[in-house]
Amino acid sequence: MEWVSALDKSQNENLLWSQYADRLCGEYRENNRIAPENYERIDVKRGLRNADGTGVVAGLTQICNVHGYVIDEGEKAPIDGELTYRGISIGDLIDGCTRENRFGFEETIYLLLFGCLPTPEELHIFTQIIAQYRELPDDFVEDMIIKAPSPNVMNKLARSVLALYSYDDNPEDNSLENVLRQCVQLIARLPNIMVAAYQVKRRSYDHKSMYFHIPKESQSIAESILYTLRSDKHFTDEEAKLLDLCLILHAEHGGGNNSTFTTRVLTSSGTDTYSAIAAGIGSLKGPRHGGANLKVMEMLEYIKEGVENWEDEEEVREFLRRILQRKEGDGSGLIYGIGHAVYTKSDPRAIILKRNAKRLVEGGPFEKEFHLLQLVEKLAPSVFAEVRGSNKPLCANVDLYSGMVYKTLGIPQDLFTPLFAVSRMPGWCAHRLEEMTTTSRIMRPAYKSIAAAQKYVPLGDRK
C-alpha cells in the first residue's frame, strides 16, 4: 500500500506540473531574454572566448599544452595541431610505448601527476599501487550501484565518486599527501565502478544478464577493463594495447577544457577531492564535451539511413548540408566530430586514432562505415563554408574516430563517454593538485547585470 500511495503521489505531482508547465515556461521566457547585441555592446566574453574564438587566459599550467594556431600580425594562422603532456609530444609518448610493445597509460598517469617520466623501478612500484587500489570498499557495489541503478553510466560514476567520500577515513584533508592518495585511488577505482555500473544497467534497464569478474592485480588498466567487461574475460593483446592507446590520448587536454576547468573551479573553493572530481564527470557528460563521440556514432546512423550510396560524394555532401540546415540528424545543426576550439588544421589525437582505426577495420565488417567517416571528414569543411558562409578552418577532432575504435573493440555505446572519464581522471587530478599548490584565490569571474529596476508590489496588488 505504501508503494501504491507513493506512486499515486508521484503521478499527481506530475499531473499538476503538466497543467502549468506551459504557463510557467512562458513566464520564464518573457522575463529572462537577453538581447544578443548586449553581449557585443558590453564586450562580454561569452563562453570565456575572445572575439576571434581563442580562450580567455585564466591561469598558468605546466601539465599540458594544446597548440592549434599562431597569432600572426594580430590574426589567427592555422597550424598542424600539437599536444604535449608535461612538454612531451603525445606522438613521442605513444611511439615510445609502441616500439617497446608495452602498455603506457600507467606511465602517462605518473607523468601527468608528478611532472616527469618514471624510472623502471618507479613505474613498477606505481603500477603495483594502482593495482592494489582497484578493489572497491566492502559492500560498495551492492549498496551504491546494485541498489540504485542508473540508465546513464556517467551519472552513476558521479554519484559513486561522491559516495566514496563516506568510505574515506580522512576525506576533508587537503594536504598534498592526502589528496595524492585520494587521486591515485580514484584513478584505480573508476574503471571498476564503470564496469559495475554498466552491468547493473544491463540488468535493470536492458533486461540482460549481468556478470562481475574480480580484476587481477597483474593486469594493466586497459587489460583490466576488457577482462571485467567481457562475459568470457577473453581479449587479445592487440585489443588491450589499442584501448591503452585510447586511454593515453584522452588522459589530458589542458586546463581550459570544460571538465578540467570545472574541476579547477571547484578546487579553488577549497572543497574536497570527491566533490571536485564528481563535478568534472558531470561536465564531461555533456554532448558538447565528452558525449560528442556518442553523438558521432548517432550521426553516422542517420547518414547510413539517409544516404543510399555511401561512396557517392555528392549524395553525402547533400546530407551533410541538410544536417547543418537542421533538416537531418538530431536537429542541432552540428556535424559532430568536426571542428575544435583550439585545433585548426589538424587534431593530433584524431590522426593517431584514424591511423589505428584504419588498420583495425581493414577487411572487417566496419570498413565501409570507416570510409564513410573519412568522407565526412573530407567534405564537412567545404559544406560548412558553403552553408554558414564562414572561412573558419575546420578539422576532424578526436571524437570522429574514437567511437569507431570503441565499436570495433566491442565496447557498448553506453561506455563511450564513461571511458573518456576513466581516461581523463589523471588529467583532472593533476590539475586539482596544481590548482591547490600554485594558486591561492577562489575563481570569481564577473557577470554584469542588465536587469531594469522595478518596485516591489505587495502580493494583494499583483495582477
C-alpha positions in Angstrom: 0.0 0.0 0.0 2.8 2.4 0.8 4.3 1.8 -2.6 1.0 2.4 -4.3 0.5 5.6 -2.3 4.0 6.8 -3.3 3.2 6.1 -6.9 -0.1 7.9 -6.8 1.6 10.9 -5.2 4.2 11.0 -8.0 1.6 10.8 -10.6 -0.4 13.6 -9.0 2.7 15.8 -8.8 3.4 15.2 -12.5 -0.2 15.9 -13.4 -0.1 19.3 -11.6 3.1 20.2 -13.3 1.9 19.2 -16.7 -1.1 21.5 -16.2 1.0 24.6 -15.5 4.3 23.8 -17.4 3.4 25.8 -20.5 2.4 28.8 -18.4 5.5 28.7 -16.2 7.8 28.3 -19.2 6.1 31.2 -20.9 6.6 33.3 -17.8 10.3 32.4 -17.8 10.8 33.2 -21.5 9.1 36.6 -21.1 11.2 37.8 -18.2 14.6 36.2 -19.0 15.6 37.2 -22.5 19.0 38.8 -23.0 19.3 40.5 -26.4 22.4 39.3 -28.3 23.5 42.8 -29.1 24.0 43.4 -25.4 26.9 41.0 -25.4 28.7 42.9 -28.1 27.9 46.3 -26.6 29.4 45.4 -23.3 32.1 43.2 -24.8 31.2 40.1 -22.9 33.5 37.1 -23.4 30.7 34.6 -24.0 31.9 31.0 -23.2 35.1 32.7 -21.9 36.1 33.1 -25.6 37.6 36.2 -27.2 36.1 37.6 -30.4 38.4 35.5 -32.5 37.4 32.3 -30.8 40.5 32.0 -28.7 40.1 31.2 -25.0 40.3 33.9 -22.3 43.6 33.2 -20.4 42.5 32.2 -16.9 45.6 30.7 -15.4 49.0 29.1 -15.9 49.9 25.4 -16.1 52.8 23.1 -16.5 50.7 20.0 -17.2 49.7 20.2 -20.8 49.8 22.4 -23.9 47.2 22.3 -26.7 48.6 24.2 -29.7 46.5 24.7 -32.8 47.3 28.1 -34.2 49.7 31.1 -34.1 48.9 34.8 -33.9 50.5 36.4 -37.0 50.2 40.2 -37.0 47.0 40.0 -34.9 45.4 37.3 -37.0 45.0 33.6 -36.1 47.1 31.5 -38.5 46.3 27.8 -38.7 49.0 25.2 -38.0 49.1 21.4 -37.5 47.9 20.6 -34.1 50.3 19.8 -31.3 49.6 18.2 -27.9 52.2 17.8 -25.2 52.0 16.2 -21.8 54.5 17.9 -19.5 56.4 19.1 -22.6 56.5 15.7 -24.2 54.7 15.3 -27.6 51.8 12.9 -27.4 53.1 11.2 -30.6 56.5 10.6 -29.0 54.9 9.2 -25.8 52.8 6.7 -27.8 55.6 5.8 -30.2 57.9 5.0 -27.3 55.4 2.6 -25.8 54.6 1.1 -29.2 58.2 0.5 -30.1 58.7 -1.4 -26.8 55.4 -3.2 -27.2 54.2 -2.3 -23.7 51.3 -0.5 -22.0 51.7 3.2 -21.5 48.7 4.6 -19.6 50.2 4.0 -16.2 53.3 5.8 -17.3 51.2 8.6 -18.6 49.4 8.9 -15.2 52.8 9.2 -13.5 54.0 11.8 -15.9 50.8 13.9 -15.5 50.7 13.7 -11.7 54.4 14.2 -10.9 55.8 16.0 -13.9 58.5 13.6 -15.1 58.8 10.1 -16.7 59.2 7.3 -14.1 62.3 5.1 -14.0 61.6 1.4 -14.5 61.6 0.9 -10.7 59.3 3.9 -10.1 56.9 2.7 -12.8 56.8 -0.8 -11.3 56.1 0.4 -7.8 53.5 2.9 -9.0 51.7 0.3 -11.1 51.6 -2.0 -8.1 50.0 0.8 -6.0 47.3 1.4 -8.7 46.6 -2.4 -8.9 46.2 -2.7 -5.1 43.9 0.3 -5.0 41.5 -1.2 -7.6 39.4 -3.1 -5.1 36.3 -1.2 -4.1 35.3 -0.8 -0.4 33.3 -3.7 1.2 29.7 -3.7 0.0 30.2 -0.6 -2.2 28.9 -2.3 -5.3 25.9 -3.7 -3.5 24.9 -0.6 -1.6 25.9 2.2 -4.1 25.4 0.6 -7.5 23.2 -2.5 -7.5 20.6 -1.0 -5.1 20.4 2.3 -7.1 20.8 1.5 -10.8 21.0 4.3 -13.3 20.1 4.4 -17.0 23.1 6.5 -17.6 26.5 5.3 -16.5 28.0 8.8 -16.3 25.5 9.8 -13.6 26.4 6.6 -11.7 30.1 7.5 -12.0 29.5 10.9 -10.5 27.3 9.5 -7.7 29.8 6.8 -6.9 32.7 9.2 -6.7 30.7 11.4 -4.3 29.8 8.2 -2.3 33.4 7.3 -1.9 33.7 10.3 0.4 31.8 8.3 3.1 34.3 5.4 2.8 37.3 7.7 3.3 38.7 8.0 6.8 40.1 11.4 6.0 38.0 12.9 3.2 38.4 16.7 4.1 42.2 16.8 4.5 43.5 18.8 1.5 47.2 18.2 2.3 49.3 17.2 -0.7 49.9 13.7 0.7 46.3 13.0 1.3 45.0 14.4 -2.0 47.6 12.5 -3.9 46.4 9.3 -2.2 42.8 10.1 -3.0 43.7 10.8 -6.6 45.5 7.6 -7.1 42.6 5.7 -5.5 40.1 7.3 -7.8 42.2 6.6 -10.9 42.4 3.0 -9.9 38.8 2.5 -8.9 36.9 4.4 -11.6 37.3 1.6 -14.2 35.7 -1.0 -11.8 32.9 1.4 -10.9 32.3 2.0 -14.6 32.0 -1.7 -15.5 29.9 -2.5 -12.4 27.5 0.4 -13.2 27.2 -0.9 -16.8 26.5 -4.4 -15.7 23.7 -3.2 -13.4 22.3 -1.0 -16.1 22.2 -4.0 -18.4 20.1 -6.0 -16.0 17.8 -3.2 -14.7 17.1 -1.4 -18.0 18.1 -3.6 -20.9 16.8 -6.9 -19.2 20.0 -8.7 -20.0 22.4 -10.8 -17.8 25.0 -9.1 -15.7 28.2 -10.6 -14.5 31.0 -9.4 -12.2 34.6 -10.5 -12.6 37.3 -9.9 -10.0 40.1 -7.8 -11.5 43.6 -9.1 -11.5 46.4 -7.1 -9.9 48.8 -8.3 -12.6 46.8 -6.6 -15.4 47.2 -3.1 -16.8 44.3 -0.8 -16.6 43.4 -1.4 -20.2 43.6 -5.2 -19.7 41.5 -5.0 -16.5 38.7 -3.1 -18.3 38.4 -5.7 -21.1 38.8 -8.6 -18.6 36.0 -7.4 -16.3 33.7 -6.1 -19.1 33.5 -9.2 -21.3 31.5 -12.2 -20.3 34.2 -14.6 -21.2 37.0 -12.4 -19.9 38.9 -13.0 -23.2 40.7 -10.4 -25.1 43.8 -10.2 -27.4 47.0 -8.3 -26.6 46.4 -6.1 -29.7 42.9 -5.1 -28.4 44.3 -4.2 -25.0 47.1 -2.2 -26.5 44.7 -0.3 -28.7 42.5 0.5 -25.7 45.6 1.6 -23.8 46.4 4.0 -26.7 42.9 5.5 -26.4 43.3 6.0 -22.7 46.6 7.8 -23.3 45.1 10.1 -26.0 42.2 11.1 -23.7 44.2 11.5 -20.5 44.6 15.2 -20.6 43.8 18.2 -22.8 44.8 21.4 -21.0 43.3 23.4 -18.2 40.7 25.2 -20.4 38.6 22.3 -21.5 35.2 22.4 -19.8 35.5 19.5 -17.4 39.1 20.3 -16.3 38.2 23.9 -15.8 35.2 22.8 -13.8 37.5 20.7 -11.6 39.8 23.6 -11.1 36.9 26.0 -10.2 35.7 23.7 -7.5 39.2 23.1 -6.2 39.8 26.8 -5.9 36.9 27.0 -3.4 38.7 24.6 -1.1 36.2 21.8 -1.4 37.1 18.1 -1.1 38.5 15.9 -3.9 35.4 13.8 -4.4 33.2 16.9 -4.9 35.7 18.4 -7.4 36.1 15.2 -9.4 32.3 14.5 -9.5 31.7 17.9 -11.0 34.3 17.2 -13.7 32.4 14.0 -14.6 29.1 15.9 -14.7 30.7 18.4 -17.2 32.2 15.6 -19.4 28.8 14.0 -19.8 27.5 16.9 -22.0 27.2 16.3 -25.7 29.3 19.4 -26.4 32.1 17.8 -24.5 32.8 14.2 -23.7 29.5 13.0 -25.1 30.5 14.0 -28.6 31.9 10.6 -29.6 28.5 9.1 -28.9 26.8 11.8 -31.0 29.2 11.0 -33.8 28.0 7.4 -33.9 24.4 8.5 -33.7 25.1 10.9 -36.6 26.7 8.1 -38.6 23.5 6.0 -38.2 21.5 9.0 -39.6 23.8 9.2 -42.6 23.7 5.4 -43.2 19.9 5.5 -43.3 19.6 8.7 -45.3 22.3 8.2 -47.9 21.7 5.4 -50.5 25.2 5.2 -51.9 27.8 5.7 -49.1 30.6 6.2 -51.7 28.7 9.0 -53.6 30.4 12.2 -52.5 27.6 14.4 -53.8 24.9 12.5 -52.0 26.9 12.5 -48.8 27.6 16.3 -49.3 23.9 17.0 -49.7 23.1 15.1 -46.5 25.7 17.0 -44.5 24.3 20.2 -46.0 20.9 19.2 -44.6 22.4 18.4 -41.2 23.7 21.9 -41.0 20.3 23.2 -42.0 18.7 21.3 -39.2 16.7 19.2 -41.7 18.5 15.9 -40.9 20.3 14.3 -38.0 19.3 15.3 -34.4 18.2 18.8 -35.4 21.1 20.5 -33.7 22.7 21.8 -36.9 26.0 20.2 -35.8 28.3 17.9 -37.7 29.7 16.0 -34.7 33.4 15.2 -34.8 34.3 18.2 -36.9 35.9 21.4 -35.6 37.7 22.2 -32.4 38.1 25.2 -30.1 41.9 25.2 -30.5 42.9 22.9 -33.3 42.6 24.4 -36.8 44.4 22.3 -39.4 44.6 19.0 -37.5 44.0 17.3 -34.2 47.0 15.1 -33.4 44.8 12.7 -31.5 42.4 12.2 -34.4 45.4 11.5 -36.7 46.7 8.8 -34.4 43.2 7.2 -33.8 42.4 7.3 -37.5 45.6 5.5 -38.4 44.9 2.8 -35.9 41.3 2.5 -36.7 42.1 2.1 -40.4 44.4 -0.8 -39.6 41.8 -2.3 -37.3 38.8 -2.2 -39.7 40.5 -3.3 -43.0 38.8 -6.3 -44.3 36.3 -6.3 -41.4 32.6 -5.6 -41.0 33.1 -1.9 -40.1 35.3 -1.0 -43.1 32.5 0.7 -45.1 31.4 2.7 -42.0 35.0 3.9 -41.5 35.3 5.0 -45.1 32.0 6.9 -44.7 33.5 8.7 -41.7 36.6 9.6 -43.8 34.2 11.1 -46.4 32.5 13.2 -43.7 36.0 14.4 -42.7 36.8 15.3 -46.3 33.6 17.0 -47.2 32.4 18.7 -43.9 34.7 21.8 -44.1 33.6 22.9 -47.6 29.9 22.2 -46.7 30.3 24.3 -43.6 31.8 27.1 -45.6 29.0 26.9 -48.1 26.1 26.8 -45.7 27.4 29.1 -42.9 29.4 31.4 -45.2 32.5 31.0 -43.0 36.1 30.5 -43.9 37.0 29.2 -40.5 39.4 26.3 -40.8 37.9 23.0 -39.6 39.5 19.6 -39.0 38.4 16.3 -37.6 38.6 16.1 -33.9 39.3 13.1 -31.7 35.6 12.2 -31.4 35.2 11.5 -35.1 37.1 8.2 -34.8 37.2 7.3 -31.1 33.6 5.9 -31.2 34.5 3.7 -34.3 37.6 2.4 -32.4 35.4 1.5 -29.4 32.9 -0.1 -31.7 35.5 -2.4 -33.3 36.6 -3.4 -29.8 33.1 -4.5 -29.0 32.7 -1.8 -26.3 29.0 -0.8 -26.0 27.9 2.8 -26.7 26.8 3.1 -23.0 30.5 3.2 -22.2 31.9 5.6 -24.8 31.7 8.6 -22.6 32.4 6.8 -19.3 35.7 5.5 -20.9 36.5 9.1 -21.6 36.0 9.9 -17.9 38.3 6.9 -16.9 40.9 8.3 -19.3 40.6 11.9 -18.2 40.7 11.2 -14.4 44.6 11.5 -14.3 44.3 14.9 -16.0 41.6 16.2 -13.6 43.7 15.0 -10.7 46.8 16.7 -12.0 45.0 20.0 -12.4 43.4 19.7 -9.0 46.8 19.3 -7.4 48.3 22.1 -9.4 45.4 24.5 -8.5 45.8 23.6 -4.8 49.6 24.1 -4.7 50.1 27.1 -7.1 47.0 29.2 -6.7 45.5 30.8 -3.6 42.5 32.5 -5.0 38.9 31.3 -5.5 37.8 31.7 -9.1 35.3 34.5 -9.3 34.6 35.9 -12.8 32.1 38.8 -13.1 28.7 38.9 -14.7 27.3 42.4 -15.5 23.7 42.8 -14.5 21.4 44.4 -17.1 18.2 44.0 -15.1 15.9 47.0 -15.1 15.0 48.5 -11.8 11.4 47.7 -10.6 9.5 48.4 -7.4 8.2 45.8 -5.1 4.5 45.2 -5.4 2.5 43.8 -2.4 1.1 40.4 -3.1 -2.6 41.5 -3.0 -1.9 44.2 -5.6 -0.3 42.0 -8.2 -2.3 41.0 -11.4 
